[in-house]
Amino acid sequence: MSSEREVSKMFIRYVQDGLRNERIDRYRASRRLINTTPLEDWLLEEIREPYHLQDFTLTLEEIAELENFVNDDRLSKAVATLSTADKMVLYQYYYDELNDVEIGSQVGITSQGANKRRRRALQRIKAAYENI
């Protein structure tokens, strides 16, 4: 412990390890809870109130900045070249798992239009990805 910087590094590492261990403990506790709950009760509760689904859906503002949720820098830059409408169609198709008819009815276009927009958006991403 020759310097204050080394002490700080050691303390930060200690806190990180503590947080990691706490996260692991909580995960294991939740796994025990799931294992002790009968499957039928869990399914009935999930059907009654699918509470976890709202935690993972993005808002319209977040979809407009969809590139922020992509880990790969090159792909993120390619996604950033798309319009908000293109990002919305891709999000609904790949994340919400909606088909072209459902996407078209939500966006206000035909199913063929939704399909065409999705295919063109993928082509734009591919072209931008190759040029970056």
Disulfide bonds with the S-S distance in Angstrom:
none
